[in-house]
Amino acid sequence: MSNALTETAGPGWGDRLRGVPLAAAAAPLLLMTMLAMVVLPLPPFVLDLLFTFNIAVSLMVVLGVVYVMRPLDFSVFPTILLLATLLRLALNVASTRVVLLNGHEGGDAAGKVIEAFGSFVVGGNYGVGIAVFLILTIVNFVVITKGAGRVSEVSARFMLDALPGRQMAIDADLNAGTLTREEASARREELREETDFYGAMDGASKFVRGDAIAGILILAVNLIGGFAIGMASHGLSAGEAGSRYTLLTIGDGLVAQIPALLLATAVAILVTRLSRSQAMGASVRGQLFGDPRALLVTGGLLTALGFVPGMPNVVFLLLGGVALGAAWLIQTRRAAEAVEQAAEDAAPETEAKRDLSWEDMAPADALALEIGYRLVPLADDKAGGELMGRIRGVRRRLSDELGFLVPQVHVRDNLSMEPAQYRILIGGAVVGHGEVMPERWLALDPGNVIARVEGHATKDPTFGMPALWIEAETRAQAQANGYTVVDPATVVATHISHIVQNHAHEVLGPDETQHLLDVLARSSPKMVEDLVPKTLPLATVTRVLQALLAEKVSLKNLRAIIGAMAERASAGTTDPQALLAAVRAAVGRQIVQTISGGTDDLPVLSLAPALERLLQDGAGNNALEPGLAERLQQAIGTHAERQEASGDPVVLLVPPALRPTLARFVRAAVPSAHVLAFDEIPDTTRLRLAGTVE
């Protein structure tokens, strides 16, 4: 029976404890240690160790706040602040017990640290000690703690108010292709952590404020209690009791108040830091001492004061000379950098003196972006510009959607343009342009704005929507009011994405087609080998793929596309339009699913029988009679407005012989419309007649 119990019994407590990580047991052990400090009497040597450890922890926290790149990198700070405050309060209780019990024995009754702060720091004068303690407490309580608490409260409130708008901005970047799903998920997680952090800092600042009040009360208790205990229990005179217990109490208060002041300062530094990644020392040096004019004026004023009779002339003249010397050094360094930059700018002039060669005749870029000089920092990664990263995200998303690798966007500055203007070029021709304000943010109204904000009225360069250019300071307010706020880099990247989607057939060339065939040849070498160049030239395959892209058909299903072309070409057909019709019929399911959004129900428009016969009679001309074209355009436009108002796609279903002509005509009249042939509809699709074009 005992053996059975032994075999079925679970692991013992020793096994369970061995399975607990040391990090998981650290917090409970620390709390138990604090509780023991409050309940059990501690010898003076242990108090010295704990007070020294408390000071060391406070210094480490302050240095950690100074060296951290951004506040969110120190997200554990509110917890550390709480634990440090609890440790300090537990030490106050433990030291109070020792001071009241053993204070009659002398200055070292509560340990060497308290004696040093009570005797050496304040010179053994308890009047000075009380004054120093009160000044430190007032500075901590009234100035630092109150200010840090107010900043924490305002930061947490603005963070929560701006949360919906910032989430919408992430969704807008994701839809524009400037962010991948993984990057958007990381942005949302960072936003959640930032909101939690500032909320926790708002609460943690209350602990610091309460700790300052507790320090004053503990000082009063020690003074009154020590004076009474010294006279009543140990027979000390009023003077002896006041001297001994006051010095010990002041030493105890200072040794606890100085770490409290350090932690309160750390809180104030952390909540006043900007949320972007930056080194505090580099930011202060660059922004405070970056302009030599400030040092020059300061040095001049100090030097002038140094010549005033009765003033400390040596000190003022010394500091004035240091400021003037620093200003001279900064100005000299800037002049040297300007000379180097001028030499670099002059280098192309000497380069232009050499003879022109064929290497200088560079072909036009397949895809290019020209920017004015004010937009150059947006494209400079070293200066913190985000435009290149946004463009890389756009290329990644479009390459996945279109089915071929979108060429690299060559970004260059153009001094002949307006300073804040940009142009998008395909093959050297301008296909889009716009203007952005690099120092502002673009606020778009998605339709649910509850209150307007101040800004410069403009139009979104991509879609022509009304928008506002707002200052960076009002971004949080605009997001809280319901605006979708995007930075200038996102505006340019979104415009590039829209242009490439509408002109993908111009971006695809023979080189891209050959790359697609090379990739397909790895899995289907025989199919590619039989098609190009044995049956069809590369130029014909390129024309078919361009026609598919012009009609918004992705090339992701390249195997089916090439297979359909190979099958039709094997019968002797080399006409690009006939090959296009065969390919569209082969990928009809993909086309219909893209239009319908994955559902099996497809609303369509059909041609009236008389109109269909009339168009078929003239199908051989590949053109429409002007009067008929005008009336047909009006009829299709009316149906398109009705379909778009109801949220349905605009799909015109026609016979295969009419599809090429009507596709070009309808695409020019209604860009959002789709023209499908009968043989492109899968058998599983349910057609719903939405109207008849008369």
C-alpha positions in Angstrom: 0.0 0.0 0.0 2.8 2.4 0.9 4.6 1.5 -2.3 1.5 2.3 -4.3 1.2 5.6 -2.6 4.8 6.4 -3.2 4.6 5.6 -6.9 1.5 7.8 -7.4 2.5 10.7 -5.3 3.5 13.9 -7.0 6.9 15.6 -6.8 8.0 16.7 -3.4 8.5 20.3 -2.3 12.2 20.0 -3.0 11.6 19.1 -6.6 9.1 21.9 -7.0 11.5 24.5 -5.6 14.3 23.3 -7.8 12.0 23.9 -10.8 11.3 27.5 -9.8 13.7 30.0 -11.7 15.7 32.3 -9.5 14.3 35.4 -11.2 10.7 34.3 -10.4 11.6 33.9 -6.7 13.5 37.2 -6.5 10.4 39.4 -6.0 8.8 37.4 -3.2 12.1 37.1 -1.4 12.6 40.9 -1.7 9.1 41.6 -0.3 9.7 39.1 2.6 13.0 40.8 3.3 11.3 44.2 3.5 8.7 42.8 5.9 11.4 41.3 8.1 13.2 44.7 8.2 10.0 46.3 9.5 9.3 43.6 12.1 12.8 42.4 13.3 15.4 44.6 14.9 18.5 45.1 12.8 22.0 45.6 14.1 23.8 48.8 13.2 26.2 47.1 10.7 23.3 45.7 8.7 21.7 49.1 8.6 24.9 50.6 7.2 24.9 48.0 4.4 21.3 48.6 3.6 21.6 52.4 3.6 24.6 52.2 1.4 22.8 49.8 -1.0 19.8 52.2 -1.1 22.1 55.1 -2.2 23.8 52.9 -4.8 20.4 51.8 -6.2 19.3 55.4 -6.5 22.5 56.4 -8.3 22.1 53.4 -10.7 18.5 54.4 -11.5 19.5 58.0 -12.2 22.3 57.0 -14.5 20.1 54.5 -16.2 17.6 57.2 -16.9 20.3 59.5 -18.3 21.8 56.9 -20.6 18.6 55.3 -21.9 17.8 56.2 -25.5 14.1 56.7 -25.0 11.7 56.4 -22.1 10.1 53.1 -23.3 13.4 51.4 -23.2 13.2 51.7 -19.4 9.6 50.4 -19.1 10.4 48.6 -15.8 11.1 52.0 -14.2 7.7 52.3 -12.4 8.2 48.9 -10.7 11.8 49.8 -9.7 10.5 53.1 -8.3 7.9 51.3 -6.2 10.4 48.7 -4.9 13.0 51.4 -4.1 10.3 53.5 -2.3 9.2 50.5 -0.2 12.9 49.7 0.6 13.5 53.2 1.8 10.3 53.2 4.0 11.3 49.9 5.5 14.7 51.3 6.3 13.1 54.3 7.9 11.0 52.0 10.1 14.1 49.9 11.0 16.3 52.9 11.7 13.6 54.6 13.7 13.4 51.5 16.0 17.2 51.5 16.5 17.4 55.3 17.1 14.6 55.2 19.7 16.0 52.1 21.4 19.7 52.9 21.4 20.0 56.6 20.7 21.0 57.3 24.4 24.3 55.3 23.8 25.8 57.9 21.4 26.2 59.0 17.8 27.1 55.6 16.4 24.2 53.8 18.1 22.3 53.5 14.7 25.3 52.8 12.6 28.2 54.7 11.0 26.2 55.9 8.0 23.6 57.8 10.1 26.4 59.1 12.3 28.3 60.4 9.3 25.3 62.2 7.8 24.3 63.6 11.2 27.8 64.8 12.2 30.0 65.2 9.2 27.5 66.3 6.5 25.8 69.0 8.7 28.8 69.7 10.9 27.3 68.3 14.1 24.9 71.3 14.4 21.4 70.0 14.6 19.9 73.4 13.8 21.8 73.3 10.4 20.7 69.7 10.0 17.1 70.5 10.4 17.4 73.4 8.0 19.2 71.3 5.3 16.6 68.5 5.7 13.6 70.8 5.4 15.2 72.5 2.3 15.8 69.1 0.6 12.2 68.0 1.5 10.7 71.2 0.2 12.7 71.0 -3.1 11.7 67.3 -3.5 8.0 67.7 -2.5 7.1 71.2 -3.9 9.3 71.4 -7.0 10.5 68.1 -8.4 7.8 65.7 -7.2 4.9 68.0 -8.0 6.3 68.9 -11.4 7.0 65.3 -12.4 3.6 64.2 -11.2 1.9 66.9 -13.3 4.0 66.0 -16.4 3.2 62.3 -15.9 -0.5 63.0 -15.6 -0.7 65.2 -18.7 1.4 62.7 -20.7 -0.9 59.8 -19.7 -4.0 61.8 -20.5 -2.7 62.9 -24.0 -1.5 59.4 -24.7 -4.9 57.9 -24.0 -6.7 60.7 -26.0 -4.5 60.2 -29.0 -4.7 56.4 -28.9 -7.6 56.0 -31.4 -6.0 58.4 -33.9 -2.6 56.7 -33.7 -4.1 53.3 -34.2 -5.9 54.7 -37.3 -2.6 56.1 -38.6 -1.0 52.6 -38.3 -3.9 51.1 -40.2 -3.5 53.8 -42.9 0.2 53.0 -43.2 -0.6 49.3 -43.5 -3.2 50.0 -46.2 -0.9 52.3 -48.1 1.8 49.5 -48.1 4.4 51.5 -46.1 4.1 48.9 -43.3 4.0 45.1 -43.4 1.7 43.2 -41.2 4.6 42.3 -38.9 5.7 45.9 -38.7 2.1 47.1 -38.0 1.7 44.5 -35.3 5.0 45.7 -33.7 3.8 49.3 -33.9 0.5 48.4 -32.2 2.4 46.5 -29.5 4.8 49.5 -29.0 1.8 51.8 -28.8 0.2 49.6 -26.1 3.4 49.5 -24.1 3.8 53.2 -24.4 0.3 53.8 -23.1 0.8 51.4 -20.2 4.1 53.0 -19.4 2.8 56.5 -19.1 -0.2 55.3 -17.2 2.1 53.5 -14.8 4.4 56.6 -14.5 1.3 58.7 -13.5 0.6 56.3 -10.6 4.3 55.9 -9.7 4.8 59.6 -9.2 2.2 59.5 -6.5 4.4 57.1 -4.5 7.3 59.6 -4.7 5.0 62.4 -3.5 3.7 60.2 -0.6 7.3 59.2 0.3 8.2 62.9 0.7 5.3 63.4 3.1 6.2 60.3 5.0 9.8 61.6 5.5 8.6 64.7 7.2 6.2 62.8 9.5 9.0 60.2 10.4 11.3 63.1 11.3 8.7 64.6 13.6 8.0 61.2 15.3 11.8 60.6 15.8 12.4 64.1 17.3 9.4 64.0 19.7 9.7 60.3 20.6 13.5 60.4 21.1 13.2 63.5 23.3 10.6 61.9 25.5 12.2 58.5 25.6 15.7 59.9 26.4 14.3 61.9 29.4 11.7 59.4 30.7 13.5 56.1 30.2 17.2 56.9 30.3 17.4 59.8 32.6 19.0 62.2 30.2 18.7 65.9 30.6 16.6 67.9 28.1 19.8 69.3 26.4 21.5 65.9 26.2 18.3 64.2 24.9 17.7 66.9 22.3 21.4 66.9 21.1 21.7 63.1 20.8 18.4 62.2 19.3 18.2 65.3 17.1 21.5 64.5 15.4 20.5 60.9 14.9 17.1 61.8 13.6 18.6 64.4 11.2 21.2 61.8 10.0 18.5 59.2 9.5 16.3 61.7 7.6 19.1 62.9 5.3 20.4 59.4 4.5 16.8 58.5 3.4 15.9 61.9 1.8 18.9 62.1 -0.5 18.1 58.8 -2.3 14.4 60.0 -2.5 15.6 63.2 -4.1 17.6 61.2 -6.7 14.7 59.0 -7.6 12.3 62.0 -7.9 14.9 63.6 -10.2 15.0 60.4 -12.2 11.2 60.5 -12.6 11.3 64.1 -13.7 14.0 63.4 -16.3 12.3 60.4 -17.7 8.8 61.9 -18.1 10.2 65.0 -19.8 12.2 63.1 -22.4 10.9 62.9 -25.9 9.4 59.6 -27.1 11.8 59.2 -30.0 15.1 57.4 -29.8 17.9 59.9 -28.9 20.9 60.1 -26.5 20.3 62.7 -23.8 23.9 64.0 -23.8 24.1 64.4 -27.5 20.7 66.2 -27.7 21.7 68.7 -25.0 25.1 69.3 -26.6 23.6 69.7 -30.0 20.6 71.9 -29.1 22.1 74.0 -26.2 25.6 74.5 -27.5 25.0 74.0 -31.2 24.6 77.7 -32.0 27.8 79.7 -31.1 25.8 82.9 -30.9 24.3 81.9 -27.5 27.8 81.3 -26.1 29.1 84.5 -27.7 26.4 86.7 -26.1 26.8 84.9 -22.7 30.6 85.3 -22.8 30.2 89.0 -23.6 27.8 89.7 -20.7 30.0 87.8 -18.2 33.1 89.6 -19.4 31.3 93.0 -19.0 30.2 92.1 -15.5 33.8 91.2 -14.7 34.9 94.8 -15.2 32.2 96.2 -12.8 33.8 97.4 -9.5 32.8 95.4 -6.5 31.9 92.2 -8.5 33.9 89.0 -8.2 36.0 90.0 -11.2 38.2 87.0 -11.5 35.3 84.5 -11.5 33.2 86.5 -14.1 36.2 87.1 -16.4 37.3 83.5 -16.2 33.8 82.1 -17.1 33.4 84.8 -19.8 36.7 83.8 -21.4 35.7 80.2 -21.4 32.3 81.0 -23.1 34.0 83.2 -25.7 36.6 80.5 -26.4 34.0 77.8 -26.8 32.0 80.0 -29.2 35.2 80.6 -31.2 36.0 76.9 -31.4 32.4 76.0 -32.6 32.5 78.8 -35.2 35.9 77.6 -36.4 34.7 74.0 -36.7 31.6 75.1 -38.7 33.7 77.2 -41.1 36.0 74.2 -41.7 33.0 71.9 -42.4 31.6 74.6 -44.8 34.9 74.6 -46.7 34.9 70.8 -47.0 31.3 70.9 -48.2 32.1 73.5 -50.8 35.0 71.4 -52.0 32.7 68.4 -52.4 30.2 70.6 -54.3 32.9 71.9 -56.6 34.1 68.3 -57.4 31.4 67.8 -60.1 32.7 70.9 -61.9 36.2 69.5 -62.4 34.6 66.2 -63.3 32.6 68.0 -66.1 35.8 69.2 -67.7 36.7 65.7 -68.9 35.5 64.4 -72.3 32.0 63.0 -72.7 31.8 59.2 -73.1 29.2 56.5 -73.7 29.3 55.8 -69.9 27.8 59.2 -69.3 24.8 58.4 -71.5 22.7 56.7 -68.7 19.3 55.4 -69.7 16.2 56.8 -68.1 15.2 55.2 -64.8 12.3 52.8 -64.9 11.0 54.4 -61.7 12.3 57.7 -60.2 11.5 60.3 -57.7 12.7 63.9 -57.9 12.5 66.1 -54.8 13.2 69.7 -54.0 16.0 70.6 -51.6 13.7 71.0 -48.6 12.7 67.4 -48.9 16.3 66.0 -49.0 16.4 65.3 -45.2 13.3 63.1 -45.7 15.4 60.8 -47.9 18.5 60.9 -45.7 18.6 57.8 -43.4 21.5 59.2 -41.5 19.5 62.3 -40.6 16.5 60.3 -39.5 14.6 60.5 -42.7 11.9 57.9 -43.2 11.2 58.2 -46.9 13.5 55.4 -48.1 12.1 53.0 -45.5 8.6 53.9 -46.6 9.5 53.3 -50.3 11.0 49.9 -49.5 7.7 49.0 -47.8 5.7 50.1 -50.8 7.9 48.1 -53.2 7.6 45.0 -51.0 3.8 45.2 -50.9 3.3 46.0 -54.6 5.7 43.3 -55.7 3.6 40.8 -53.7 0.3 42.1 -55.2 1.4 42.6 -58.8 3.4 39.4 -59.1 6.7 40.9 -60.3 9.6 42.7 -58.6 8.9 46.4 -58.8 12.1 48.2 -59.9 14.0 50.2 -57.4 12.9 53.9 -57.0 15.8 56.1 -57.8 15.6 59.2 -55.6 17.5 62.4 -56.6 17.2 66.1 -55.8 16.3 68.6 -58.5 17.3 72.2 -57.8 15.1 73.5 -60.6 12.0 72.4 -58.7 10.1 74.2 -56.0 11.8 73.6 -52.6 9.0 71.4 -51.2 7.8 69.8 -54.5 8.3 66.3 -55.7 7.7 64.5 -59.0 7.3 60.8 -59.8 8.7 59.6 -63.2 8.3 56.4 -65.1 10.8 56.0 -68.0 11.8 59.6 -67.6 8.2 61.0 -68.0 6.4 62.7 -65.2 3.3 60.8 -64.2 2.6 62.4 -60.8 3.6 65.4 -58.7 2.8 67.0 -55.4 4.0 69.3 -52.7 4.5 68.5 -49.0 5.6 70.5 -45.9 8.5 68.5 -44.3 8.1 70.2 -40.9 4.4 69.5 -40.6 1.9 66.6 -40.7 -1.0 66.0 -43.0 -4.3 65.6 -41.3 -7.0 63.8 -43.4 -10.7 63.8 -42.5 -12.0 60.2 -42.7 -15.5 61.4 -42.1 -15.8 61.2 -38.3 -14.0 64.3 -37.2 -15.6 65.8 -34.1 -13.8 69.1 -34.1 -11.5 71.0 -36.5 -7.9 71.9 -35.8 -5.8 74.8 -37.0 -3.8 74.2 -40.1 -2.9 75.1 -43.7 -5.7 73.9 -46.0 -4.6 71.7 -48.9 -5.5 68.6 -50.8 -4.1 65.1 -50.5 -1.7 64.8 -53.6 -2.7 61.2 -54.1 -6.5 61.2 -54.1 -7.3 65.0 -54.0 -9.1 64.8 -50.7 -9.4 68.0 -48.6 -6.7 68.0 -45.9 -4.8 70.2 -43.5 -1.0 70.6 -42.9 -0.8 70.9 -39.1 2.1 71.6 -36.7 3.7 68.7 -34.9 2.5 70.0 -31.6 -1.2 69.6 -32.6 -0.8 66.1 -33.9 -2.1 64.4 -30.7 -5.1 66.8 -30.6 -5.9 66.1 -34.3 -5.8 62.4 -33.7 -8.0 62.7 -30.7 -10.5 64.7 -32.8 -10.7 61.9 -35.3 -8.3 63.0 -38.0 -6.0 60.5 -39.7 -2.6 62.1 -39.3 0.4 61.0 -41.5 3.9 62.2 -41.8 5.3 63.8 -45.1 7.3 60.6 -45.9 4.1 58.5 -45.8 2.3 61.1 -48.1 5.0 60.7 -50.8 5.2 56.9 -50.4 1.4 56.6 -50.7 1.5 58.6 -53.9 4.2 56.4 -55.3 2.1 53.3 -54.5 -0.9 54.7 -56.2 1.1 55.7 -59.3 2.7 52.3 -59.6 -0.6 50.5 -59.3 -2.1 52.5 -62.1 1.0 52.3 -64.3 2.2 48.8 -63.6 2.0 47.9 -67.3 4.5 50.7 -68.1 6.9 49.6 -65.3 7.1 46.0 -66.6 9.6 45.6 -69.4 11.4 42.8 -71.2 14.0 42.5 -68.5 11.3 42.0 -65.8 9.6 39.5 -68.1 12.8 37.5 -68.5 13.3 37.4 -64.8 9.8 36.1 -64.3 10.4 33.4 -66.9 13.8 32.5 -65.2 12.1 32.0 -61.9 9.3 29.9 -63.4 11.9 27.8 -65.3 13.2 26.5 -61.9 10.0 24.6 -61.3 8.7 24.2 -64.9 11.7 24.3 -67.2 10.0 22.4 -70.1 7.0 24.9 -70.2 9.3 27.9 -70.5 11.7 26.2 -72.9 8.9 25.3 -75.3 7.3 28.8 -75.2 10.3 31.3 -75.4 11.9 31.6 -77.8 10.8 28.5 -79.7 7.1 29.4 -80.1 6.7 33.1 -79.1 9.3 35.9 -78.9 9.9 37.6 -75.6 8.4 40.8 -76.9 5.0 39.1 -77.4 5.0 37.6 -74.0 5.8 41.0 -72.5 2.9 42.6 -74.4 0.5 40.1 -73.0 1.7 40.5 -69.4 1.5 44.3 -69.8 -2.1 44.0 -71.1 -3.0 41.9 -68.0 -1.4 44.5 -65.7 -3.2 47.4 -67.5 -6.5 45.6 -66.7 -5.5 45.1 -63.0 -4.8 41.4 -63.3 -2.0 40.2 -61.0 0.8 38.0 -62.5 1.1 35.9 -59.3 -0.4 32.9 -61.0 2.4 32.9 -63.7 2.3 29.2 -64.2 -1.4 29.3 -65.4 -0.6 32.4 -67.5 2.3 30.9 -69.3 0.5 27.6 -69.7 -2.4 29.2 -71.4 -0.1 31.1 -73.8 1.8 28.0 -74.6 -1.4 26.0 -75.3 -2.8 28.7 -77.6 0.6 29.4 -79.3 1.0 25.7 -80.0 -2.0 26.0 -82.3 -0.3 28.6 -84.3 -1.7 31.8 -82.7 0.8 34.6 -82.1 -1.7 37.5 -82.0 -1.3 39.3 -78.5 -5.1 40.0 -78.3 -5.9 36.3 -78.9 -3.3 35.2 -76.4 -4.7 37.7 -73.9 -8.2 36.3 -74.3 -6.9 32.8 -73.7 -5.0 33.8 -70.6 -7.9 35.7 -69.1 -10.1 32.7 -69.6 -7.5 30.5 -67.8 -7.2 32.8 -64.8 -10.9 33.8 -64.8 -11.4 32.5 -61.2 -8.6 34.7 -60.0 -10.1 37.7 -61.8 -13.6 37.2 -60.5 -12.4 36.6 -56.9 -10.4 39.8 -57.0 -13.5 41.8 -58.1 -16.1 40.1 -55.8 -13.8 40.0 -52.8 -13.8 36.2 -52.6 -17.6 35.7 -52.6 -19.5 33.5 -55.1 -22.1 36.2 -55.9 -21.2 38.6 -58.7 -23.5 41.5 -59.7 -23.1 42.2 -63.5 -24.4 44.6 -66.1 -25.4 43.2 -69.5 -25.9 44.8 -72.9 -29.3 45.1 -74.4 -29.8 42.6 -77.3 -30.2 45.3 -79.9 -27.1 47.1 -78.7 -25.1 43.9 -78.6 -26.0 43.1 -82.2 -25.1 46.6 -83.3 -21.7 46.4 -81.6 -21.1 42.9 -83.0 -21.8 44.2 -86.5 -19.0 46.8 -86.2 -16.7 44.6 -84.1 -14.2 44.3 -86.9 -13.4 48.0 -86.9 -12.1 48.0 -83.3 -13.7 51.4 -82.8 -17.1 52.9 -82.0 -19.1 55.4 -84.0 -18.8 58.8 -82.1 -22.5 59.3 -81.5 -22.9 55.7 -80.3 -19.8 56.0 -78.1 -21.2 59.1 -76.4 -24.6 57.6 -75.6 -22.9 54.3 -74.5 -20.6 56.3 -72.2 -23.5 58.1 -70.6 -25.5 54.8 -70.0 -22.5 53.0 -68.5 -21.7 56.0 -66.3 -25.3 56.1 -65.0 -25.1 52.4 -64.1 -21.7 52.8 -62.5 -22.9 55.5 -60.2 -25.8 53.3 -59.1 -23.5 50.3 -58.5 -20.9 52.3 -56.5 -23.6 54.0 -54.4 -24.8 50.5 -53.4 -21.3 49.3 -52.6 -21.2 46.8 -55.5 -18.4 46.5 -58.2 -19.1 47.8 -61.7 -18.9 44.7 -64.0 -20.0 44.6 -67.6 -20.5 41.1 -69.0 -20.1 40.9 -72.8 -19.4 38.4 -75.6 -15.7 37.5 -76.0 -15.5 39.2 -79.4 -16.6 42.5 -77.9 -14.4 42.5 -74.8 -11.1 44.0 -76.1 -12.8 47.0 -77.7 -15.3 47.6 -74.8 -12.5 47.1 -72.2 -10.5 50.0 -73.6 -13.5 52.2 -74.0 -15.0 51.5 -70.5 -11.6 51.8 -68.8 -11.2 55.2 -70.2 -14.7 56.3 -69.3 -15.1 54.6 -65.9 -11.7 53.6 -64.4 -13.2 51.5 -61.7 -15.3 49.4 -64.1 -14.4 45.8 -65.2 -15.3 44.2 -68.5 -15.5 40.4 -68.5 -16.2 38.0 -71.3 -18.6 35.1 -70.9 -15.9 32.4 -70.9 -14.1 34.2 -68.0 -16.8 33.4 -65.5 -16.2 30.2 -63.4 -19.0 27.7 -63.2 -19.3 28.2 -59.4 -20.0 31.9 -59.7 -23.6 33.0 -59.2 -24.4 35.9 -61.5 -26.9 38.5 -60.4 -28.2 40.9 -63.1 -27.8 44.4 -61.7 -29.0 46.3 -64.9 -29.1 46.3 -68.7 -27.2 48.9 -70.7 -29.6 50.3 -73.3 
